[in-house]
Amino acid sequence: MKKIVFFLSFLFSLSAIAQNKLLTMEDAMVKNRTTLAPENLKQLQFIYGTGDYAYLKKINDQDTWVRGNFKSKDDIPFLTLDQVNEKLKTAGYAAQKTMPAIQFNKGAGWIMAINGIKISLNPESGKIKELIPEAIGKKEHVEESSAGYIAYVDDHNLFVAQGATEMNQVTTDGSTDIVYASSVHREEFGISKGTFWSNSGKQLAFYRMDQSMVADYPIIDWSQRPAKNANIKYPMAGDKSHHVTVWVYNAETKSKVMLKTNVVGGSEGIGYLNNDSSLEEQYLTNIAWSPDDRFVYIAVLNRGQDHMKMNQYDAVTGNFIRKIFEERDQKYVEPLVPMLFLKNKPGQFIWQSNRDGWNHLYLYDTTGNLSAQLTSGPWEVTEVKGFDDKGENLFYTATEESPITKNLYQLNVKRMSEEPDDDKSKSKRITQVFQLHNTQVNNAGTYVLDNFSSPDNPRTVQLIETKTGKAKTLLQAANPLSDYALGKLKIFKIKNDKSDELYCRMFMPVNFDSTKKYPVIVYWYGGPHAQMILNSWNGGSGDYWFQYMAERGYIVFTMDTRGSDNRGKEFEQSMFGKLGDVQMEDLMSGVNYLNGLPYADKENMGLFGWSFGGFMTTDFMLNHPGIFKAAVAGGPVMNWQYYEIMYTERYMNTPQENPEGYAATDLTKQVEKLKGKLLLIHGLQDPVVVQQNSVNFVRACIDKGIQVDYMIYPGHEHNVLGKDRAHLYQKITDYFMDHLK
């Protein structure tokens, strides 16, 4: 008996030792994405046209694809690296050392990329077809069509190829000033690319951007001797913007036409903007093709961003056909997603809008009639996944359960369009656990792959049968931090002075003792299109730095203020006209909460934010001096006149229209209000928040005799990534440890 007691005591001692392990900075900032990330199923996907799933795993130390389905007890290996290499060798390709990424398509075969060459492998015959030749695959903005045409950019000009031999040059005037087939408008309004193939794959809509009128902005490459200047085009708020047009190229006739987006008016009368400079007064986004490829639809947004027209254009002549509908807002309209046509009713489409205060789905016909509002309520549709094969059911994700979760829903669009008041047409929730869900739906809409987590659950992967809601667990990940001493994480809500609920996250110090006082670090962002706090692993944090600081005796507090994402239009637009005011009000509510905690040391609090959060951190330090003893502001905007047009003018109007708002947010004019220590950090090649922001702030500090600390990261743009990220966070950690005593 004594031996057993001794043995159990020994085991408990080992467990205690293991759980006292501390994260290193490399653990927190580098290994968080590799060996310390929760286990996952690599390249998990549905095999096209089936309910079977496939993923990559190691079997006998070899990369192997396995597959399974809802009824199978075990997942069965079906493709090894040796088998892939055998087929590649037969077709004349070099063997691969690791398994290439594969898309298990049906009609097109299995799609994979081999050394820049996109190929399809027929699983029955073993034959390989080259889809994108190597010479083209290495060009810019490569996009293949369903008809086998390939669009790409070479030496600034657009080409369309068919195979490796027939290459047609579509444009001839491309340059650093005339940009083709690239994303435009600084990738605002949901824009992420510049080419848009039609459904048949025979016509290509593409952007042309003339940025010759936009001033050059220098970005210095310090790695050369001597250093070299590399200019970018950076349109600043209130200045000249680039001119964008949309063209259509017919790959069969080799003809092209410009869409007449300079049309103004509608059925009441058609007129034209008669000078090129007016092109900078509009944004062209959300490009979509009609199902029959006869028309192109474009959301045309005025530069003031308070009036959007959904226009229809003839793809052959380029002529303006009609205005389908329009949206106006006293502050701003922000179209982000193209219309989605119904599969079985080509005259109807779904449009996303927050016109009723929340982002929801609306059913329109192409004459502009609103048939139905498909979703409604005080919550946001976050993503449309698409239709099932029959086109009857639409799948989408939403925050209906909570702003900090994301669930998948199924909506019978067919019934909704025919009988919108029928209860059977209402949406059905597919994922059922109060966690953050990332999902894939198979083509038939019969099964869902659900990858979800929570602060207490590193990851679960399930296969869900949509009809019954039954689930099969494919993976339950172990806690990758089980050997480490961790601070307790809690997610909760507080109210601001306007009674808005604000979500907060707090990591408590390891070995917390309520009778002691602990220094506090507050991390925040506060800007639009970002949400810091989610009901997911690590509380929505992508790294483990918060736990790293909790291990070293800090309370780490985060809150999503007004302006943050997924809380509705009013919550976001509250910051309009004078960025920072409502966010600082909300942070003061957070500070009051912290001051009410007997174990929070209000004399030793630090503030940290990056990008918009860097602006907010500096703004708070200047306008609420003395609350935080030290602060770190990374990549900060210091004067909104130095930030890009599209983003800034949406929330602030132009400097000419809103001089008071811009003056209030010019932090370079307020440096004398600074109390406490402030560290500024900037990537030396930052093309997003240009370094002139922080440099001008430092100059103003020097002029006023104010001390400020400054750190640069050569070779990095707006974010410091890779191995240098550990260096960055060590710098931040040391700064707080030095000053929060």
TIKOL-185108 format. One record per residue (C-alpha): residue in three letters; x, y, z. Coordinates in steps of 0.25 Angstrom, whole numbers, padded with zeros to 4 digits, always signed. Layout:
! TIKOL-185108
alaXYZ
...
***
This chain:
! TIKOL-185108
met+0000+0000+0000
lys+0011+0010+0003
lys+0018+0007-0010
ile+0004+0010-0017
val+0003+0023-0009
phe+0017+0027-0012
phe+0015+0024-0027
leu+0002+0033-0028
ser+0009+0044-0021
phe+0021+0043-0031
leu+0011+0044-0042
phe+0004+0056-0037
ser+0018+0063-0035
leu+0021+0060-0049
ser+0008+0066-0054
ala+0010+0078-0045
ile+0024+0080-0051
ala+0019+0079-0065
gln+0008+0089-0063
asn+0018+0099-0057
lys+0026+0100-0071
leu+0026+0114-0076
leu+0024+0119-0090
thr+0037+0125-0097
met+0035+0136-0107
glu+0037+0127-0118
asp+0027+0117-0113
ala+0017+0129-0112
met+0020+0136-0125
val+0025+0125-0135
lys+0022+0111-0130
asn+0007+0116-0128
arg+0005+0113-0142
thr+0013+0100-0143
thr+0016+0090-0132
leu+0008+0098-0121
ala-0004+0100-0130
pro-0016+0091-0128
glu-0016+0078-0136
asn-0024+0079-0149
leu-0028+0070-0161
lys-0018+0075-0172
gln-0025+0080-0185
leu-0039+0074-0181
gln-0049+0075-0192
phe-0061+0068-0198
ile-0058+0060-0210
tyr-0066+0067-0221
gly-0080+0061-0224
thr-0080+0052-0212
gly-0082+0052-0197
asp-0068+0046-0195
tyr-0058+0055-0188
ala-0042+0054-0190
tyr-0030+0059-0182
leu-0015+0057-0182
lys-0008+0049-0171
lys+0005+0042-0169
ile+0004+0027-0170
asn+0017+0019-0168
asp+0024+0033-0169
gln+0018+0035-0183
asp+0008+0046-0187
thr-0005+0039-0190
trp-0019+0043-0194
val-0030+0036-0186
arg-0045+0037-0188
gly-0057+0034-0181
asn-0072+0037-0180
phe-0083+0038-0170
lys-0086+0023-0169
ser-0071+0018-0170
lys-0065+0014-0157
asp-0051+0016-0161
asp-0044+0025-0171
ile-0038+0018-0182
pro-0024+0021-0189
phe-0026+0023-0204
leu-0014+0031-0209
thr+0000+0031-0205
leu+0012+0040-0209
asp+0018+0029-0216
gln+0006+0026-0224
val+0005+0041-0228
asn+0020+0041-0232
glu+0018+0029-0241
lys+0007+0036-0249
leu+0015+0048-0250
lys+0027+0041-0255
thr+0019+0034-0265
ala+0015+0047-0270
gly+0029+0053-0270
tyr+0028+0061-0258
ala+0038+0061-0246
ala+0035+0053-0234
gln+0031+0062-0222
lys+0037+0061-0208
thr+0024+0064-0201
met+0010+0062-0205
pro+0005+0074-0213
ala-0008+0081-0210
ile-0019+0074-0217
gln-0034+0078-0220
phe-0042+0065-0222
asn-0051+0070-0233
lys-0060+0062-0241
gly-0061+0066-0256
ala-0048+0073-0257
gly-0040+0062-0249
trp-0031+0064-0237
ile-0025+0077-0238
met-0011+0080-0233
ala+0000+0090-0235
ile+0014+0084-0238
asn+0026+0094-0238
gly+0017+0105-0243
ile+0009+0096-0253
lys-0005+0094-0250
ile-0010+0080-0255
ser-0021+0071-0254
leu-0020+0056-0252
asn-0031+0047-0256
pro-0032+0036-0245
glu-0038+0025-0254
ser-0028+0026-0266
gly-0016+0033-0259
lys-0015+0043-0270
ile-0010+0057-0267
lys-0014+0069-0274
glu-0007+0082-0272
leu-0016+0094-0269
ile-0007+0105-0266
pro+0007+0104-0273
glu+0019+0107-0264
ala+0023+0119-0273
ile+0009+0125-0270
gly+0008+0120-0256
lys+0020+0129-0252
lys+0013+0142-0257
glu+0004+0152-0249
his-0011+0151-0247
val-0012+0137-0253
glu-0027+0133-0254
glu-0032+0121-0262
ser-0046+0121-0268
ser-0056+0109-0269
ala-0054+0109-0284
gly-0039+0107-0282
tyr-0034+0121-0285
ile-0024+0127-0276
ala-0023+0142-0273
tyr-0010+0147-0267
val-0001+0160-0267
asp+0013+0161-0273
asp+0021+0174-0273
his+0009+0182-0268
asn-0001+0177-0280
leu-0012+0167-0280
phe-0011+0154-0288
val-0021+0143-0290
ala-0015+0130-0294
gln-0021+0117-0299
gly-0011+0106-0295
ala+0004+0108-0296
thr+0004+0113-0310
glu-0007+0123-0313
met-0005+0135-0305
asn-0013+0148-0309
gln-0008+0162-0304
val-0021+0169-0299
thr-0015+0182-0296
thr-0002+0190-0300
asp-0002+0203-0291
gly+0001+0196-0278
ser+0011+0203-0269
thr+0014+0206-0254
asp+0003+0217-0257
ile-0007+0209-0265
val-0010+0196-0257
tyr-0018+0185-0263
ala-0025+0173-0257
ser-0021+0176-0242
ser-0029+0179-0230
val-0033+0194-0230
his-0038+0205-0220
arg-0027+0200-0210
glu-0035+0187-0208
glu-0046+0193-0201
phe-0061+0190-0204
gly-0058+0175-0204
ile-0049+0176-0216
ser-0038+0165-0216
lys-0034+0163-0231
gly-0036+0170-0244
thr-0041+0159-0254
phe-0055+0153-0255
trp-0058+0142-0264
ser-0072+0140-0269
asn-0080+0127-0266
ser-0076+0121-0280
gly-0062+0125-0278
lys-0061+0131-0291
gln-0062+0146-0287
leu-0053+0153-0277
ala-0057+0166-0269
phe-0045+0173-0264
tyr-0040+0186-0257
arg-0032+0197-0264
met-0026+0207-0254
asp-0020+0220-0258
gln-0012+0225-0246
ser-0003+0235-0253
met-0010+0246-0246
val-0007+0240-0232
ala+0006+0246-0226
asp+0018+0236-0224
tyr+0021+0232-0210
pro+0035+0227-0207
ile+0038+0214-0200
ile+0052+0212-0197
asp+0059+0198-0199
trp+0070+0199-0189
ser+0076+0185-0192
gln+0084+0191-0204
arg+0097+0199-0205
pro+0093+0210-0207
ala+0079+0209-0202
lys+0069+0210-0214
asn+0055+0217-0215
ala+0043+0209-0219
asn+0031+0218-0222
ile+0017+0214-0219
lys+0004+0221-0223
tyr-0002+0225-0210
pro-0015+0234-0211
met-0017+0242-0198
ala-0030+0247-0192
gly-0035+0259-0200
asp-0025+0258-0211
lys-0026+0252-0225
ser-0031+0238-0227
his-0028+0228-0238
his-0037+0226-0250
val-0043+0213-0251
thr-0051+0207-0263
val-0056+0193-0266
trp-0054+0186-0279
val-0059+0173-0285
tyr-0051+0164-0294
asn-0057+0153-0303
ala-0047+0142-0304
glu-0053+0136-0316
thr-0055+0148-0325
lys-0042+0155-0318
ser-0050+0168-0317
lys-0051+0177-0305
val-0060+0188-0300
met-0061+0198-0289
leu-0073+0198-0280
lys-0079+0212-0280
thr-0079+0214-0265
asn-0078+0229-0267
val-0093+0229-0269
val-0102+0237-0260
gly-0117+0236-0259
gly-0126+0224-0261
ser-0140+0223-0267
glu-0142+0237-0264
gly-0132+0241-0275
ile-0118+0237-0278
gly-0106+0246-0278
tyr-0091+0244-0278
leu-0079+0250-0269
asn-0072+0257-0280
asn-0058+0258-0274
asp-0048+0247-0269
ser-0046+0254-0256
ser-0060+0251-0252
leu-0055+0236-0252
glu-0048+0239-0238
glu-0061+0242-0232
gln-0066+0228-0233
tyr-0063+0214-0229
leu-0066+0202-0237
thr-0068+0189-0229
asn-0076+0176-0227
ile-0074+0172-0242
ala-0084+0160-0246
trp-0088+0153-0258
ser-0102+0150-0262
pro-0105+0135-0263
asp-0106+0136-0278
asp-0093+0145-0279
arg-0101+0156-0287
phe-0099+0166-0276
val-0089+0171-0265
tyr-0094+0177-0252
ile-0086+0187-0245
ala-0088+0194-0232
val-0084+0209-0235
leu-0081+0217-0222
asn-0079+0232-0222
arg-0066+0237-0215
gly-0074+0242-0204
gln-0078+0227-0201
asp-0092+0231-0197
his-0099+0227-0210
met-0098+0214-0218
lys-0105+0210-0231
met-0105+0195-0236
asn-0104+0197-0251
gln-0106+0187-0262
tyr-0097+0188-0275
asp-0097+0181-0288
ala-0085+0172-0289
val-0084+0173-0304
thr-0086+0188-0306
gly-0082+0193-0293
asn-0095+0201-0292
phe-0102+0205-0279
ile-0115+0197-0279
arg-0122+0201-0266
lys-0120+0204-0251
ile-0125+0192-0244
phe-0126+0199-0230
glu-0119+0209-0221
glu-0115+0210-0207
arg-0113+0223-0199
asp-0108+0226-0185
gln-0106+0239-0177
lys-0092+0234-0173
tyr-0087+0223-0183
val-0091+0211-0191
glu-0081+0200-0193
pro-0084+0189-0203
leu-0075+0177-0200
val-0081+0165-0207
pro-0085+0163-0222
met-0100+0159-0225
leu-0102+0144-0225
phe-0112+0139-0235
leu-0121+0128-0232
lys-0118+0115-0239
asn-0132+0112-0244
lys-0137+0126-0246
pro-0127+0134-0254
gly-0135+0146-0253
gln-0134+0147-0238
phe-0122+0149-0229
ile-0118+0151-0214
trp-0112+0164-0209
gln-0105+0167-0196
ser-0108+0180-0189
asn-0108+0186-0175
arg-0119+0196-0179
asp-0128+0191-0167
gly-0116+0193-0158
trp-0111+0179-0159
asn-0104+0171-0171
his-0115+0163-0177
leu-0120+0156-0190
tyr-0130+0162-0199
leu-0136+0155-0211
tyr-0137+0164-0224
asp-0141+0162-0238
thr-0133+0168-0250
thr-0143+0179-0252
gly-0140+0184-0238
asn-0152+0179-0231
leu-0150+0174-0216
ser-0156+0161-0215
ala-0153+0158-0200
gln-0144+0160-0189
leu-0138+0146-0186
thr-0132+0149-0173
ser-0135+0159-0162
gly-0132+0162-0147
pro-0121+0169-0138
trp-0110+0160-0143
glu-0101+0159-0155
val-0100+0150-0167
thr-0084+0148-0168
glu-0083+0139-0180
val-0091+0133-0191
lys-0086+0119-0194
gly-0094+0116-0206
phe-0106+0107-0211
asp-0107+0092-0212
asp-0107+0086-0225
lys-0122+0087-0227
gly-0122+0102-0224
glu-0133+0100-0214
asn-0125+0103-0201
leu-0115+0114-0198
phe-0105+0112-0187
tyr-0099+0124-0179
thr-0092+0127-0166
ala-0097+0137-0156
thr-0096+0143-0142
glu-0111+0140-0138
glu-0107+0132-0126
ser-0097+0143-0121
pro-0087+0153-0127
ile-0075+0145-0122
thr-0079+0132-0129
lys-0082+0128-0143
asn-0092+0117-0147
leu-0096+0111-0161
tyr-0110+0112-0165
gln-0119+0106-0176
leu-0130+0114-0183
asn-0140+0109-0193
val-0139+0120-0204
lys-0148+0113-0213
arg-0160+0113-0203
met-0156+0126-0197
ser-0157+0133-0211
glu-0170+0126-0214
glu-0176+0127-0200
pro-0168+0137-0191
asp-0178+0136-0180
asp-0178+0121-0179
asp-0171+0117-0166
lys-0165+0105-0173
ser-0157+0115-0181
lys-0150+0120-0169
ser-0135+0117-0167
lys-0130+0105-0160
arg-0117+0105-0151
ile-0108+0093-0155
thr-0097+0095-0145
gln-0102+0094-0131
val-0090+0097-0121
phe-0088+0110-0115
gln-0074+0112-0121
leu-0068+0118-0133
his-0070+0109-0145
asn-0063+0109-0159
thr-0071+0100-0168
gln-0070+0094-0182
val-0083+0089-0189
asn-0083+0078-0199
asn-0089+0080-0213
ala-0102+0073-0210
gly-0104+0081-0197
thr-0105+0068-0190
tyr-0093+0068-0181
val-0085+0079-0174
leu-0070+0078-0169
asp-0070+0086-0156
asn-0057+0091-0150
phe-0060+0098-0137
ser-0053+0103-0124
ser-0056+0110-0111
pro-0047+0116-0100
asp-0048+0102-0093
asn-0047+0094-0106
pro-0035+0095-0115
arg-0042+0088-0127
thr-0053+0079-0131
val-0055+0074-0145
gln-0069+0068-0148
leu-0077+0063-0160
ile-0091+0067-0159
glu-0103+0061-0167
thr-0111+0073-0170
lys-0125+0066-0170
thr-0124+0060-0157
gly-0113+0068-0150
lys-0106+0056-0146
ala-0091+0057-0145
lys-0079+0049-0146
thr-0066+0053-0139
leu-0054+0053-0148
leu-0044+0059-0138
gln-0044+0064-0124
ala-0031+0072-0122
ala-0023+0071-0109
asn-0019+0084-0102
pro-0005+0087-0108
leu-0002+0096-0095
ser-0006+0085-0085
asp+0009+0085-0080
tyr+0009+0100-0078
ala+0005+0108-0066
leu-0007+0116-0071
gly-0014+0128-0066
lys-0030+0127-0066
leu-0037+0133-0078
lys-0051+0139-0076
ile-0060+0146-0086
phe-0070+0155-0081
lys-0078+0168-0084
ile-0078+0181-0078
lys-0087+0194-0081
asn-0082+0207-0086
asp-0089+0220-0082
lys-0099+0219-0093
ser-0103+0205-0088
asp-0097+0198-0100
glu-0091+0184-0096
leu-0076+0183-0099
tyr-0070+0169-0100
cys-0057+0168-0092
arg-0046+0157-0090
met-0037+0156-0078
phe-0025+0147-0076
met-0022+0146-0061
pro-0008+0144-0055
val-0003+0130-0053
asn-0005+0126-0038
phe-0014+0137-0036
asp-0016+0142-0022
ser-0028+0152-0020
thr-0021+0159-0008
lys-0009+0163-0017
lys-0009+0175-0027
tyr-0004+0172-0042
pro+0000+0181-0053
val-0009+0182-0065
ile-0007+0182-0080
val-0019+0186-0088
tyr-0019+0182-0103
trp-0029+0188-0113
tyr-0032+0192-0127
gly-0045+0199-0128
gly-0046+0200-0143
pro-0056+0195-0153
his-0055+0181-0160
ala-0048+0175-0147
gln-0053+0167-0135
met-0043+0164-0124
ile-0052+0155-0116
leu-0058+0142-0120
asn-0063+0130-0113
ser-0051+0122-0119
trp-0038+0116-0115
asn-0030+0126-0107
gly-0041+0135-0107
gly-0039+0139-0122
ser-0025+0142-0121
gly-0016+0137-0131
asp-0003+0136-0122
tyr+0000+0132-0108
trp+0006+0146-0104
phe-0005+0149-0095
gln-0003+0136-0087
tyr+0012+0139-0087
met+0009+0151-0080
ala+0000+0145-0070
glu+0011+0135-0067
arg+0019+0147-0063
gly+0009+0153-0054
tyr+0001+0162-0062
ile-0014+0164-0064
val-0017+0165-0079
phe-0030+0172-0083
thr-0036+0174-0097
met-0049+0180-0101
asp-0057+0182-0114
thr-0061+0196-0114
arg-0071+0203-0122
gly-0066+0203-0137
ser-0063+0188-0136
asp-0069+0178-0146
asn-0081+0169-0145
arg-0089+0178-0136
gly-0098+0185-0146
lys-0098+0198-0154
glu-0101+0208-0142
phe-0090+0202-0134
glu-0079+0203-0145
gln-0084+0217-0150
ser-0084+0223-0137
met-0069+0227-0139
phe-0073+0235-0152
gly-0067+0248-0154
lys-0057+0248-0142
leu-0049+0235-0141
gly-0046+0231-0127
asp-0056+0239-0118
val-0066+0228-0116
gln-0055+0217-0115
met-0048+0225-0104
glu-0061+0227-0097
asp-0063+0212-0097
leu-0048+0209-0092
met-0051+0219-0080
ser-0063+0209-0077
gly-0052+0198-0077
val-0043+0206-0069
asn-0054+0208-0058
tyr-0056+0193-0058
leu-0042+0190-0056
asn-0041+0201-0045
gly-0052+0194-0038
leu-0044+0181-0037
pro-0036+0181-0024
tyr-0025+0173-0030
ala-0023+0182-0042
asp-0011+0191-0040
lys-0017+0204-0046
glu-0003+0211-0043
asn+0004+0201-0053
met-0005+0200-0065
gly+0000+0199-0080
leu-0007+0201-0093
phe-0004+0194-0106
gly-0010+0194-0120
trp-0006+0193-0135
ser-0010+0200-0148
phe-0023+0206-0144
gly-0020+0201-0130
gly-0007+0209-0131
phe-0015+0222-0134
met-0025+0219-0123
thr-0013+0216-0113
thr-0006+0229-0116
asp-0020+0237-0116
phe-0023+0232-0102
met-0010+0235-0097
leu-0011+0249-0101
asn-0026+0251-0098
his-0026+0243-0085
pro-0012+0246-0079
gly-0008+0239-0067
ile-0017+0227-0067
phe-0006+0218-0074
lys+0008+0218-0069
ala+0013+0213-0082
ala+0008+0210-0096
val+0013+0203-0109
ala+0007+0208-0122
gly+0010+0200-0135
gly+0008+0204-0149
pro+0000+0216-0144
val-0008+0226-0152
met-0004+0240-0146
asn-0011+0249-0156
trp-0023+0244-0164
gln-0019+0253-0176
tyr-0007+0244-0178
tyr-0016+0231-0179
glu-0022+0226-0192
ile-0035+0232-0198
met-0044+0221-0199
tyr-0043+0216-0184
thr-0042+0230-0178
glu-0052+0238-0186
arg-0063+0227-0183
tyr-0062+0230-0168
met-0057+0244-0168
asn-0062+0250-0181
thr-0051+0259-0188
pro-0042+0269-0180
gln-0049+0280-0188
glu-0062+0275-0183
asn-0058+0272-0169
pro-0047+0281-0165
glu-0051+0280-0150
gly-0051+0265-0150
tyr-0037+0264-0157
ala-0031+0275-0147
ala-0036+0267-0135
thr-0030+0254-0140
asp-0016+0260-0144
leu-0008+0255-0132
thr+0004+0262-0137
lys-0002+0275-0132
gln-0005+0269-0118
val+0009+0264-0113
glu+0010+0273-0102
lys-0001+0266-0095
leu+0007+0253-0094
lys+0010+0248-0080
gly+0016+0234-0077
lys+0025+0226-0086
leu+0021+0223-0101
leu+0028+0214-0111
leu+0025+0215-0126
ile+0028+0204-0135
his+0028+0204-0150
gly+0031+0195-0162
leu+0041+0202-0170
gln+0035+0198-0183
asp+0020+0200-0179
pro+0011+0203-0191
val-0002+0203-0183
val+0001+0213-0171
val+0013+0220-0177
gln+0024+0223-0168
gln+0023+0238-0169
asn+0012+0237-0159
ser+0021+0233-0148
val+0033+0241-0153
asn+0024+0254-0152
phe+0020+0250-0138
val+0034+0248-0134
arg+0038+0262-0140
ala+0027+0269-0133
cys+0031+0262-0120
ile+0045+0268-0122
asp+0040+0281-0125
lys+0032+0282-0112
gly+0043+0275-0104
ile+0035+0263-0101
gln+0042+0249-0100
val+0037+0238-0108
asp+0043+0224-0111
tyr+0044+0219-0126
met+0047+0205-0132
ile+0048+0201-0147
tyr+0047+0188-0154
pro+0055+0188-0167
gly+0050+0179-0178
his+0036+0178-0172
glu+0023+0185-0177
his+0011+0188-0168
asn+0012+0175-0160
val+0025+0169-0154
leu+0024+0154-0158
gly+0033+0142-0158
lys+0044+0140-0148
asp+0045+0155-0146
arg+0031+0155-0139
ala+0037+0148-0127
his+0047+0160-0126
leu+0036+0170-0128
tyr+0028+0164-0116
gln+0041+0163-0107
lys+0043+0178-0110
ile+0028+0181-0105
thr+0030+0171-0093
asp+0043+0178-0089
tyr+0037+0192-0090
phe+0025+0188-0081
met+0034+0181-0071
asp+0043+0192-0070
his+0032+0203-0068
leu+0021+0195-0061
lys+0027+0194-0047
***
